[in-house]
Amino acid sequence: MSILKSVLEEELERNLRNQKSYEEILLKLPKGSIYISNRNGKEYMYRKNRLGNKIINEYICSLSNVEKANEERQKSEEYIRVNNNIRIAKNEEKKLRKALKAYED
């Protein structure tokens, strides 16, 4: 077995472990995008997500509750970051599998 092939296999295993851990993190984070609505001069934070064909608007908090609003924004940003990492890892997985296939022939 060539050294390069073993390195590619190890990298593929590492990539798959990372994807699994990212997906576990995503399950703990709330899904959807955050938006702010003005009603009667007050601002409220909502989370919008899709459930099948329906769009669900979930009330989170009033923006006067700064601590809760910041916490929810951080969770939303974390969800986006982890989701992007999964996408990148899946693209890397495709490239690694393609490179490994070249060594198997």
ZIBEL-V251580 format. One record per run of one state. SS is the DSSP state (a for helix, b for strand, c for the rest). FROM is the first residue (numbers start at 1). TO is the last residue. If there is no record, write none. Layout:
ss = {SS/SS}
from = {FROM/FROM}
to = {TO/TO}
//
This chain:
ss = {c/a/c/b/c/b/c/b/c/a/c}
from = {1/3/29/33/40/42/52/54/63/66/105}
to = {2/28/32/39/41/51/53/62/65/104/105}
//
